[in-house]
Amino acid sequence: MNIALQEWELIPAAPSNSSGDSVTFNISNTGRFGHALEVSGNGTHGHSATNCGGSTTTMTVGFEFSGTYRILCPIPGHEGVGMVGEITVDGSNPARASDAYIGIPLMRISPRSGSTVPSTNQDVSVRLHDFTLNPDAIGGANVTGEGNWELTLDGTVVDTWGTTSITLENLAEGEHTISASLRNNDG
């Protein structure tokens, strides 16, 4: 399946195929900036390498279930300006009921590794797939596919969060290591 990535759209934005198929995406970046392709839904997740403008790559994704899958450019900010769409997968093999968790949790943290922080304050955000943050359940009973995330700064746990973004304040100048991990409700 051919798909083009450019500022600020996916072409086509609404492709389709059949359940049970594995699809090889022929991804071409026809724009100027780096872009990537991410496919998720119904327990499936695929992520291509980031391509520079004018370059190409491929990614193969298996679509076990019929239904709707989300496609987007995962580069921070690109989804919000229009690089998002859906793949419709035809067939008679729907995913399990929504209360049956089948996905593999995935978390992407921003800033990316190696980023330079321009001030003493740094916004940190996470994007999640197949995992739901629930700040009201921290410390409560575990629910499959639900919980919170723990932020570590320079090897020390800062706190546990149930929201997608926080701001670290009063950082000392120099290099820092920021990491995050998904946590069950009971920690």
TIDREN-557701 format. One record per atom (N, C-alpha, C): x, y, z; residue number from 1; atom name. Coordinates in nm, 3 decimals, decimal comma, m for minus. Layout:
<rs>
[[X Y Z] NUM "CA"] ...
</rs>
This chain:
<rs>
[[0,086 m0,117 0,000] 1 "N"] [[0,000 0,000 0,000] 1 "CA"] [[0,090 0,123 0,000] 1 "C"] [[0,073 0,209 m0,096] 2 "N"] [[0,152 0,332 m0,104] 2 "CA"] [[0,089 0,439 m0,017] 2 "C"] [[0,173 0,507 0,060] 3 "N"] [[0,125 0,619 0,142] 3 "CA"] [[0,232 0,727 0,141] 3 "C"] [[0,188 0,850 0,119] 4 "N"] [[0,280 0,965 0,117] 4 "CA"] [[0,259 1,049 0,242] 4 "C"] [[0,367 1,099 0,297] 5 "N"] [[0,365 1,186 0,414] 5 "CA"] [[0,419 1,321 0,371] 5 "C"] [[0,345 1,426 0,398] 6 "N"] [[0,391 1,561 0,367] 6 "CA"] [[0,323 1,658 0,461] 6 "C"] [[0,372 1,779 0,465] 7 "N"] [[0,315 1,881 0,551] 7 "CA"] [[0,174 1,914 0,502] 7 "C"] [[0,081 1,898 0,575] 8 "N"] [[0,049 1,833 0,700] 8 "CA"] [[m0,062 1,733 0,676] 8 "C"] [[m0,031 1,630 0,598] 9 "N"] [[m0,132 1,532 0,563] 9 "CA"] [[m0,071 1,396 0,531] 9 "C"] [[m0,158 1,295 0,538] 10 "N"] [[m0,126 1,160 0,494] 10 "CA"] [[m0,204 1,137 0,366] 10 "C"] [[m0,141 1,082 0,264] 11 "N"] [[m0,210 1,060 0,136] 11 "CA"] [[m0,195 0,913 0,098] 11 "C"] [[m0,302 0,833 0,094] 12 "N"] [[m0,439 0,869 0,130] 12 "CA"] [[m0,457 0,870 0,281] 12 "C"] [[m0,556 0,942 0,329] 13 "N"] [[m0,583 0,952 0,472] 13 "CA"] [[m0,681 0,845 0,519] 13 "C"] [[m0,746 0,776 0,426] 14 "N"] [[m0,846 0,676 0,464] 14 "CA"] [[m0,838 0,552 0,374] 14 "C"] [[m0,723 0,481 0,375] 15 "N"] [[m0,712 0,360 0,293] 15 "CA"] [[m0,792 0,244 0,354] 15 "C"] [[m0,804 0,134 0,280] 16 "N"] [[m0,874 0,016 0,332] 16 "CA"] [[m0,805 m0,111 0,284] 16 "C"] [[m0,830 m0,222 0,355] 17 "N"] [[m0,783 m0,353 0,315] 17 "CA"] [[m0,870 m0,458 0,386] 17 "C"] [[m0,832 m0,585 0,380] 18 "N"] [[m0,914 m0,692 0,437] 18 "CA"] [[m0,848 m0,752 0,560] 18 "C"] [[m0,932 m0,798 0,656] 19 "N"] [[m0,877 m0,859 0,777] 19 "CA"] [[m0,803 m0,988 0,740] 19 "C"] [[m0,704 m1,020 0,819] 20 "N"] [[m0,620 m1,136 0,792] 20 "CA"] [[m0,502 m1,105 0,703] 20 "C"] [[m0,502 m0,989 0,641] 21 "N"] [[m0,394 m0,950 0,551] 21 "CA"] [[m0,278 m0,886 0,627] 21 "C"] [[m0,159 m0,910 0,579] 22 "N"] [[m0,043 m0,831 0,620] 22 "CA"] [[m0,020 m0,731 0,508] 22 "C"] [[m0,005 m0,606 0,545] 23 "N"] [[0,011 m0,500 0,446] 23 "CA"] [[0,151 m0,441 0,459] 23 "C"] [[0,220 m0,432 0,348] 24 "N"] [[0,347 m0,361 0,345] 24 "CA"] [[0,320 m0,219 0,298] 24 "C"] [[0,347 m0,124 0,385] 25 "N"] [[0,330 0,017 0,352] 25 "CA"] [[0,457 0,066 0,284] 25 "C"] [[0,444 0,118 0,164] 26 "N"] [[0,554 0,184 0,093] 26 "CA"] [[0,541 0,332 0,125] 26 "C"] [[0,623 0,379 0,216] 27 "N"] [[0,608 0,512 0,274] 27 "CA"] [[0,707 0,607 0,207] 27 "C"] [[0,654 0,713 0,149] 28 "N"] [[0,742 0,815 0,090] 28 "CA"] [[0,716 0,949 0,157] 28 "C"] [[0,822 1,014 0,198] 29 "N"] [[0,811 1,147 0,256] 29 "CA"] [[0,828 1,247 0,142] 29 "C"] [[0,715 1,304 0,099] 30 "N"] [[0,718 1,401 m0,010] 30 "CA"] [[0,725 1,544 0,044] 30 "C"] [[0,742 1,555 0,175] 31 "N"] [[0,753 1,687 0,237] 31 "CA"] [[0,897 1,728 0,260] 31 "C"] [[0,915 1,833 0,339] 32 "N"] [[1,048 1,886 0,370] 32 "CA"] [[1,100 1,840 0,505] 32 "C"] [[1,008 1,812 0,599] 33 "N"] [[1,046 1,779 0,736] 33 "CA"] [[1,044 1,628 0,757] 33 "C"] [[1,106 1,583 0,866] 34 "N"] [[1,104 1,442 0,901] 34 "CA"] [[0,963 1,398 0,937] 34 "C"] [[0,922 1,282 0,888] 35 "N"] [[0,792 1,224 0,919] 35 "CA"] [[0,809 1,074 0,938] 35 "C"] [[0,712 1,013 1,005] 36 "N"] [[0,708 0,867 1,024] 36 "CA"] [[0,562 0,825 1,015] 36 "C"] [[0,536 0,696 1,009] 37 "N"] [[0,400 0,645 1,004] 37 "CA"] [[0,379 0,551 1,121] 37 "C"] [[0,267 0,568 1,189] 38 "N"] [[0,229 0,481 1,299] 38 "CA"] [[0,089 0,429 1,271] 38 "C"] [[0,067 0,300 1,294] 39 "N"] [[m0,063 0,236 1,276] 39 "CA"] [[m0,098 0,169 1,408] 39 "C"] [[m0,220 0,192 1,461] 40 "N"] [[m0,258 0,127 1,586] 40 "CA"] [[m0,409 0,106 1,591] 40 "C"] [[m0,447 0,007 1,668] 41 "N"] [[m0,587 m0,024 1,691] 41 "CA"] [[m0,609 m0,173 1,696] 41 "C"] [[m0,711 m0,215 1,769] 42 "N"] [[m0,750 m0,356 1,776] 42 "CA"] [[m0,633 m0,447 1,813] 42 "C"] [[m0,548 m0,401 1,903] 43 "N"] [[m0,435 m0,481 1,949] 43 "CA"] [[m0,316 m0,482 1,856] 43 "C"] [[m0,318 m0,401 1,752] 44 "N"] [[m0,210 m0,395 1,654] 44 "CA"] [[m0,136 m0,263 1,668] 44 "C"] [[m0,003 m0,269 1,656] 45 "N"] [[0,074 m0,145 1,657] 45 "CA"] [[0,194 m0,161 1,565] 45 "C"] [[0,212 m0,064 1,477] 46 "N"] [[0,328 m0,061 1,389] 46 "CA"] [[0,383 0,080 1,383] 46 "C"] [[0,515 0,093 1,372] 47 "N"] [[0,579 0,224 1,372] 47 "CA"] [[0,698 0,220 1,278] 47 "C"] [[0,698 0,309 1,180] 48 "N"] [[0,810 0,315 1,086] 48 "CA"] [[0,923 0,400 1,143] 48 "C"] [[1,037 0,392 1,077] 49 "N"] [[1,147 0,482 1,108] 49 "CA"] [[1,109 0,623 1,063] 49 "C"] [[1,172 0,723 1,121] 50 "N"] [[1,150 0,861 1,077] 50 "CA"] [[1,228 0,883 0,948] 50 "C"] [[1,158 0,938 0,849] 51 "N"] [[1,218 0,965 0,717] 51 "CA"] [[1,244 1,113 0,700] 51 "C"] [[1,357 1,147 0,644] 52 "N"] [[1,385 1,285 0,603] 52 "CA"] [[1,306 1,315 0,476] 52 "C"] [[1,285 1,442 0,447] 53 "N"] [[1,216 1,481 0,325] 53 "CA"] [[1,281 1,419 0,202] 53 "C"] [[1,197 1,364 0,113] 54 "N"] [[1,245 1,304 m0,010] 54 "CA"] [[1,288 1,159 0,002] 54 "C"] [[1,278 1,099 0,121] 55 "N"] [[1,323 0,961 0,137] 55 "CA"] [[1,205 0,864 0,149] 55 "C"] [[1,234 0,735 0,143] 56 "N"] [[1,131 0,632 0,149] 56 "CA"] [[1,170 0,524 0,248] 56 "C"] [[1,071 0,448 0,293] 57 "N"] [[1,094 0,331 0,378] 57 "CA"] [[0,973 0,240 0,362] 57 "C"] [[0,981 0,123 0,422] 58 "N"] [[0,867 0,032 0,423] 58 "CA"] [[0,840 m0,015 0,564] 58 "C"] [[0,717 m0,059 0,588] 59 "N"] [[0,676 m0,114 0,716] 59 "CA"] [[0,565 m0,214 0,687] 59 "C"] [[0,572 m0,333 0,747] 60 "N"] [[0,468 m0,433 0,729] 60 "CA"] [[0,389 m0,447 0,859] 60 "C"] [[0,256 m0,444 0,846] 61 "N"] [[0,165 m0,455 0,961] 61 "CA"] [[0,063 m0,563 0,929] 61 "C"] [[0,038 m0,653 1,026] 62 "N"] [[m0,066 m0,754 1,012] 62 "CA"] [[m0,197 m0,703 1,069] 62 "C"] [[m0,305 m0,717 0,993] 63 "N"] [[m0,438 m0,673 1,037] 63 "CA"] [[m0,523 m0,797 1,064] 63 "C"] [[m0,517 m0,848 1,187] 64 "N"] [[m0,590 m0,969 1,224] 64 "CA"] [[m0,740 m0,947 1,227] 64 "C"] [[m0,782 m0,831 1,275] 65 "N"] [[m0,924 m0,805 1,296] 65 "CA"] [[m0,979 m0,702 1,199] 65 "C"] [[m1,107 m0,718 1,166] 66 "N"] [[m1,175 m0,615 1,088] 66 "CA"] [[m1,206 m0,499 1,182] 66 "C"] [[m1,225 m0,380 1,127] 67 "N"] [[m1,255 m0,262 1,208] 67 "CA"] [[m1,176 m0,142 1,162] 67 "C"] [[m1,164 m0,045 1,251] 68 "N"] [[m1,096 0,080 1,220] 68 "CA"] [[m0,963 0,087 1,294] 68 "C"] [[m0,860 0,127 1,224] 69 "N"] [[m0,726 0,144 1,280] 69 "CA"] [[m0,684 0,289 1,257] 69 "C"] [[m0,614 0,345 1,353] 70 "N"] [[m0,569 0,484 1,344] 70 "CA"] [[m0,432 0,489 1,278] 70 "C"] [[m0,414 0,584 1,185] 71 "N"] [[m0,283 0,608 1,126] 71 "CA"] [[m0,246 0,754 1,153] 71 "C"] [[m0,118 0,779 1,177] 72 "N"] [[m0,076 0,916 1,206] 72 "CA"] [[0,074 0,928 1,193] 72 "C"] [[0,119 1,052 1,190] 73 "N"] [[0,262 1,081 1,201] 73 "CA"] [[0,289 1,107 1,350] 73 "C"] [[0,375 1,023 1,414] 74 "N"] [[0,397 1,037 1,558] 74 "CA"] [[0,496 1,146 1,598] 74 "C"] [[0,550 1,220 1,503] 75 "N"] [[0,640 1,330 1,538] 75 "CA"] [[0,558 1,431 1,620] 75 "C"] [[0,608 1,475 1,737] 76 "N"] [[0,530 1,565 1,821] 76 "CA"] [[0,476 1,685 1,743] 76 "C"] [[0,344 1,707 1,754] 77 "N"] [[0,276 1,820 1,692] 77 "CA"] [[0,218 1,790 1,555] 77 "C"] [[0,266 1,688 1,485] 78 "N"] [[0,221 1,662 1,348] 78 "CA"] [[0,078 1,609 1,342] 78 "C"] [[0,040 1,523 1,436] 79 "N"] [[m0,098 1,473 1,439] 79 "CA"] [[m0,196 1,588 1,456] 79 "C"] [[m0,164 1,682 1,543] 80 "N"] [[m0,253 1,793 1,573] 80 "CA"] [[m0,276 1,889 1,458] 80 "C"] [[m0,187 1,888 1,357] 81 "N"] [[m0,205 1,977 1,242] 81 "CA"] [[m0,253 1,903 1,118] 81 "C"] [[m0,299 1,780 1,136] 82 "N"] [[m0,366 1,711 1,026] 82 "CA"] [[m0,306 1,583 0,977] 82 "C"] [[m0,193 1,540 1,032] 83 "N"] [[m0,131 1,417 0,983] 83 "CA"] [[m0,188 1,297 1,058] 83 "C"] [[m0,318 1,273 1,037] 84 "N"] [[m0,390 1,166 1,104] 84 "CA"] [[m0,499 1,115 1,012] 84 "C"] [[m0,531 0,989 1,023] 85 "N"] [[m0,638 0,929 0,942] 85 "CA"] [[m0,677 0,794 0,998] 85 "C"] [[m0,753 0,718 0,920] 86 "N"] [[m0,799 0,587 0,962] 86 "CA"] [[m0,789 0,488 0,848] 86 "C"] [[m0,757 0,364 0,881] 87 "N"] [[m0,762 0,254 0,785] 87 "CA"] [[m0,885 0,171 0,820] 87 "C"] [[m0,969 0,145 0,724] 88 "N"] [[m1,083 0,057 0,743] 88 "CA"] [[m1,044 m0,082 0,694] 88 "C"] [[m1,059 m0,180 0,783] 89 "N"] [[m1,025 m0,318 0,750] 89 "CA"] [[m1,155 m0,396 0,740] 89 "C"] [[m1,186 m0,442 0,619] 90 "N"] [[m1,309 m0,516 0,593] 90 "CA"] [[m1,293 m0,661 0,637] 90 "C"] [[m1,406 m0,726 0,663] 91 "N"] [[m1,405 m0,867 0,697] 91 "CA"] [[m1,506 m0,900 0,803] 91 "C"] [[m1,508 m1,026 0,842] 92 "N"] [[m1,606 m1,072 0,941] 92 "CA"] [[m1,536 m1,121 1,068] 92 "C"] [[m1,423 m1,062 1,099] 93 "N"] [[m1,346 m1,101 1,216] 93 "CA"] [[m1,324 m0,978 1,305] 93 "C"] [[m1,430 m0,930 1,373] 94 "N"] [[m1,413 m0,809 1,455] 94 "CA"] [[m1,327 m0,836 1,578] 94 "C"] [[m1,268 m0,731 1,628] 95 "N"] [[m1,189 m0,741 1,752] 95 "CA"] [[m1,282 m0,779 1,866] 95 "C"] [[m1,224 m0,828 1,973] 96 "N"] [[m1,301 m0,864 2,091] 96 "CA"] [[m1,372 m0,743 2,147] 96 "C"] [[m1,468 m0,769 2,236] 97 "N"] [[m1,543 m0,661 2,300] 97 "CA"] [[m1,447 m0,563 2,364] 97 "C"] [[m1,488 m0,437 2,374] 98 "N"] [[m1,398 m0,332 2,423] 98 "CA"] [[m1,347 m0,357 2,564] 98 "C"] [[m1,417 m0,439 2,643] 99 "N"] [[m1,369 m0,465 2,779] 99 "CA"] [[m1,264 m0,576 2,784] 99 "C"] [[m1,236 m0,638 2,670] 100 "N"] [[m1,134 m0,742 2,663] 100 "CA"] [[m1,004 m0,681 2,611] 100 "C"] [[m0,913 m0,654 2,700] 101 "N"] [[m0,788 m0,589 2,666] 101 "CA"] [[m0,700 m0,684 2,586] 101 "C"] [[m0,658 m0,645 2,467] 102 "N"] [[m0,572 m0,731 2,386] 102 "CA"] [[m0,446 m0,660 2,339] 102 "C"] [[m0,433 m0,532 2,366] 103 "N"] [[m0,321 m0,454 2,314] 103 "CA"] [[m0,194 m0,469 2,394] 103 "C"] [[m0,090 m0,417 2,337] 104 "N"] [[0,039 m0,410 2,404] 104 "CA"] [[0,061 m0,263 2,435] 104 "C"] [[0,069 m0,226 2,564] 105 "N"] [[0,086 m0,085 2,597] 105 "CA"] [[0,213 m0,028 2,537] 105 "C"] [[0,202 0,094 2,490] 106 "N"] [[0,317 0,163 2,434] 106 "CA"] [[0,314 0,307 2,483] 106 "C"] [[0,429 0,355 2,526] 107 "N"] [[0,439 0,493 2,572] 107 "CA"] [[0,554 0,560 2,498] 107 "C"] [[0,529 0,681 2,452] 108 "N"] [[0,633 0,762 2,388] 108 "CA"] [[0,647 0,888 2,473] 108 "C"] [[0,770 0,920 2,511] 109 "N"] [[0,794 1,037 2,596] 109 "CA"] [[0,857 1,149 2,514] 109 "C"] [[0,819 1,270 2,547] 110 "N"] [[0,878 1,389 2,486] 110 "CA"] [[0,923 1,479 2,600] 110 "C"] [[1,042 1,531 2,603] 111 "N"] [[1,137 1,543 2,494] 111 "CA"] [[1,203 1,409 2,462] 111 "C"] [[1,251 1,400 2,340] 112 "N"] [[1,319 1,280 2,295] 112 "CA"] [[1,460 1,274 2,352] 112 "C"] [[1,516 1,155 2,350] 113 "N"] [[1,652 1,134 2,397] 113 "CA"] [[1,749 1,226 2,322] 113 "C"] [[1,837 1,290 2,397] 114 "N"] [[1,937 1,378 2,337] 114 "CA"] [[1,891 1,520 2,314] 114 "C"] [[1,766 1,552 2,355] 115 "N"] [[1,715 1,688 2,334] 115 "CA"] [[1,788 1,788 2,423] 115 "C"] [[1,803 1,909 2,374] 116 "N"] [[1,861 2,018 2,451] 116 "CA"] [[1,748 2,097 2,515] 116 "C"] [[1,758 2,118 2,645] 117 "N"] [[1,658 2,194 2,719] 117 "CA"] [[1,701 2,340 2,721] 117 "C"] [[1,620 2,430 2,666] 118 "N"] [[1,662 2,569 2,654] 118 "CA"] [[1,646 2,653 2,780] 118 "C"] [[1,584 2,599 2,886] 119 "N"] [[1,564 2,679 3,006] 119 "CA"] [[1,565 2,587 3,128] 119 "C"] [[1,537 2,644 3,245] 120 "N"] [[1,535 2,564 3,366] 120 "CA"] [[1,401 2,493 3,386] 120 "C"] [[1,303 2,519 3,300] 121 "N"] [[1,175 2,449 3,305] 121 "CA"] [[1,162 2,362 3,181] 121 "C"] [[1,108 2,242 3,196] 122 "N"] [[1,093 2,150 3,083] 122 "CA"] [[0,958 2,082 3,089] 122 "C"] [[0,879 2,099 2,982] 123 "N"] [[0,754 2,024 2,971] 123 "CA"] [[0,788 1,881 2,932] 123 "C"] [[0,724 1,787 3,000] 124 "N"] [[0,740 1,645 2,970] 124 "CA"] [[0,602 1,590 2,942] 124 "C"] [[0,588 1,521 2,829] 125 "N"] [[0,458 1,464 2,796] 125 "CA"] [[0,474 1,321 2,748] 125 "C"] [[0,365 1,246 2,759] 126 "N"] [[0,364 1,108 2,711] 126 "CA"] [[0,247 1,090 2,616] 126 "C"] [[0,268 1,005 2,517] 127 "N"] [[0,160 0,961 2,427] 127 "CA"] [[0,146 0,813 2,448] 127 "C"] [[0,024 0,768 2,465] 128 "N"] [[m0,001 0,629 2,498] 128 "CA"] [[m0,086 0,561 2,392] 128 "C"] [[m0,061 0,433 2,373] 129 "N"] [[m0,144 0,349 2,287] 129 "CA"] [[m0,179 0,226 2,368] 129 "C"] [[m0,306 0,186 2,363] 130 "N"] [[m0,355 0,067 2,432] 130 "CA"] [[m0,329 0,074 2,582] 130 "C"] [[m0,338 0,193 2,638] 131 "N"] [[m0,323 0,213 2,782] 131 "CA"] [[m0,396 0,342 2,817] 131 "C"] [[m0,471 0,341 2,927] 132 "N"] [[m0,549 0,456 2,969] 132 "CA"] [[m0,498 0,507 3,103] 132 "C"] [[m0,473 0,637 3,110] 133 "N"] [[m0,435 0,698 3,237] 133 "CA"] [[m0,561 0,727 3,318] 133 "C"] [[m0,555 0,696 3,448] 134 "N"] [[m0,668 0,722 3,536] 134 "CA"] [[m0,616 0,778 3,667] 134 "C"] [[m0,609 0,911 3,681] 135 "N"] [[m0,552 0,970 3,802] 135 "CA"] [[m0,633 0,938 3,927] 135 "C"] [[m0,763 0,911 3,912] 136 "N"] [[m0,847 0,881 4,028] 136 "CA"] [[m0,823 0,741 4,082] 136 "C"] [[m0,756 0,655 4,005] 137 "N"] [[m0,737 0,516 4,046] 137 "CA"] [[m0,597 0,489 4,103] 137 "C"] [[m0,510 0,591 4,109] 138 "N"] [[m0,376 0,569 4,163] 138 "CA"] [[m0,389 0,520 4,306] 138 "C"] [[m0,325 0,408 4,334] 139 "N"] [[m0,333 0,347 4,466] 139 "CA"] [[m0,450 0,251 4,481] 139 "C"] [[m0,535 0,242 4,380] 140 "N"] [[m0,652 0,154 4,384] 140 "CA"] [[m0,623 0,018 4,324] 140 "C"] [[m0,731 m0,054 4,296] 141 "N"] [[m0,720 m0,189 4,239] 141 "CA"] [[m0,670 m0,182 4,095] 141 "C"] [[m0,597 m0,283 4,054] 142 "N"] [[m0,548 m0,289 3,917] 142 "CA"] [[m0,662 m0,315 3,820] 142 "C"] [[m0,655 m0,249 3,706] 143 "N"] [[m0,746 m0,270 3,595] 143 "CA"] [[m0,657 m0,290 3,473] 143 "C"] [[m0,679 m0,398 3,400] 144 "N"] [[m0,597 m0,428 3,283] 144 "CA"] [[m0,601 m0,314 3,183] 144 "C"] [[m0,484 m0,269 3,138] 145 "N"] [[m0,476 m0,163 3,038] 145 "CA"] [[m0,497 m0,024 3,093] 145 "C"] [[m0,490 m0,009 3,226] 146 "N"] [[m0,515 0,121 3,289] 146 "CA"] [[m0,412 0,142 3,400] 146 "C"] [[m0,379 0,267 3,427] 147 "N"] [[m0,288 0,297 3,535] 147 "CA"] [[m0,234 0,438 3,527] 147 "C"] [[m0,103 0,452 3,550] 148 "N"] [[m0,038 0,583 3,557] 148 "CA"] [[0,105 0,567 3,507] 148 "C"] [[0,180 0,675 3,511] 149 "N"] [[0,320 0,667 3,471] 149 "CA"] [[0,407 0,732 3,576] 149 "C"] [[0,528 0,678 3,588] 150 "N"] [[0,623 0,726 3,687] 150 "CA"] [[0,737 0,796 3,614] 150 "C"] [[0,772 0,915 3,660] 151 "N"] [[0,878 0,994 3,599] 151 "CA"] [[1,004 0,985 3,685] 151 "C"] [[1,116 0,960 3,618] 152 "N"] [[1,246 0,954 3,685] 152 "CA"] [[1,336 1,061 3,624] 152 "C"] [[1,400 1,140 3,709] 153 "N"] [[1,494 1,244 3,666] 153 "CA"] [[1,630 1,211 3,726] 153 "C"] [[1,727 1,189 3,640] 154 "N"] [[1,864 1,158 3,683] 154 "CA"] [[1,867 1,042 3,783] 154 "C"] [[1,785 0,939 3,760] 155 "N"] [[1,784 0,819 3,842] 155 "CA"] [[1,699 0,826 3,967] 155 "C"] [[1,635 0,940 3,993] 156 "N"] [[1,552 0,955 4,112] 156 "CA"] [[1,406 0,970 4,070] 156 "C"] [[1,318 0,892 4,134] 157 "N"] [[1,175 0,901 4,103] 157 "CA"] [[1,124 1,038 4,145] 157 "C"] [[1,060 1,109 4,052] 158 "N"] [[1,003 1,240 4,081] 158 "CA"] [[0,863 1,224 4,137] 158 "C"] [[0,778 1,149 4,066] 159 "N"] [[0,640 1,129 4,111] 159 "CA"] [[0,570 1,035 4,015] 159 "C"] [[0,446 1,002 4,051] 160 "N"] [[0,358 0,922 3,967] 160 "CA"] [[0,249 1,013 3,916] 160 "C"] [[0,214 1,000 3,786] 161 "N"] [[0,122 1,092 3,722] 161 "CA"] [[0,007 1,019 3,655] 161 "C"] [[m0,108 1,081 3,655] 162 "N"] [[m0,224 1,028 3,586] 162 "CA"] [[m0,269 1,118 3,474] 162 "C"] [[m0,184 1,214 3,436] 163 "N"] [[m0,214 1,306 3,326] 163 "CA"] [[m0,105 1,290 3,220] 163 "C"] [[m0,131 1,340 3,099] 164 "N"] [[m0,035 1,319 2,990] 164 "CA"] [[0,081 1,416 2,987] 164 "C"] [[0,078 1,524 3,068] 165 "N"] [[0,191 1,616 3,064] 165 "CA"] [[0,212 1,683 3,200] 165 "C"] [[0,338 1,714 3,226] 166 "N"] [[0,377 1,786 3,349] 166 "CA"] [[0,490 1,881 3,311] 166 "C"] [[0,525 1,970 3,403] 167 "N"] [[0,638 2,060 3,382] 167 "CA"] [[0,738 2,041 3,495] 167 "C"] [[0,861 2,009 3,460] 168 "N"] [[0,969 2,004 3,557] 168 "CA"] [[1,021 2,147 3,572] 168 "C"] [[1,031 2,194 3,695] 169 "N"] [[1,073 2,332 3,719] 169 "CA"] [[1,208 2,336 3,790] 169 "C"] [[1,278 2,445 3,769] 170 "N"] [[1,405 2,473 3,837] 170 "CA"] [[1,512 2,367 3,814] 170 "C"] [[1,523 2,322 3,689] 171 "N"] [[1,629 2,227 3,655] 171 "CA"] [[1,764 2,298 3,656] 171 "C"] [[1,865 2,230 3,708] 172 "N"] [[2,001 2,285 3,703] 172 "CA"] [[2,051 2,278 3,559] 172 "C"] [[2,140 2,371 3,522] 173 "N"] [[2,198 2,367 3,388] 173 "CA"] [[2,279 2,240 3,373] 173 "C"] [[2,285 2,189 3,251] 174 "N"] [[2,363 2,069 3,222] 174 "CA"] [[2,276 1,955 3,172] 174 "C"] [[2,339 1,839 3,154] 175 "N"] [[2,267 1,723 3,102] 175 "CA"] [[2,184 1,657 3,210] 175 "C"] [[2,066 1,606 3,169] 176 "N"] [[1,977 1,533 3,258] 176 "CA"] [[1,925 1,410 3,186] 176 "C"] [[1,892 1,309 3,263] 177 "N"] [[1,830 1,189 3,207] 177 "CA"] [[1,688 1,183 3,259] 177 "C"] [[1,591 1,186 3,166] 178 "N"] [[1,450 1,176 3,200] 178 "CA"] [[1,400 1,043 3,146] 178 "C"] [[1,334 0,965 3,230] 179 "N"] [[1,275 0,840 3,183] 179 "CA"] [[1,137 0,826 3,245] 179 "C"] [[1,057 0,741 3,184] 180 "N"] [[0,921 0,719 3,233] 180 "CA"] [[0,886 0,573 3,217] 180 "C"] [[0,799 0,525 3,304] 181 "N"] [[0,752 0,387 3,294] 181 "CA"] [[0,604 0,381 3,328] 181 "C"] [[0,534 0,292 3,261] 182 "N"] [[0,392 0,271 3,289] 182 "CA"] [[0,380 0,190 3,417] 182 "C"] [[0,278 0,221 3,496] 183 "N"] [[0,258 0,156 3,625] 183 "CA"] [[0,113 0,111 3,639] 183 "C"] [[0,093 0,000 3,711] 184 "N"] [[m0,042 m0,040 3,748] 184 "CA"] [[m0,095 0,059 3,850] 184 "C"] [[m0,226 0,058 3,873] 185 "N"] [[m0,285 0,151 3,970] 185 "CA"] [[m0,224 0,137 4,108] 185 "C"] [[m0,191 0,014 4,150] 186 "N"] [[m0,137 m0,005 4,285] 186 "CA"] [[0,013 0,017 4,293] 186 "C"] [[0,072 0,068 4,184] 187 "N"] [[0,213 0,103 4,183] 187 "CA"] [[0,300 m0,010 4,139] 187 "C"] 
</rs>
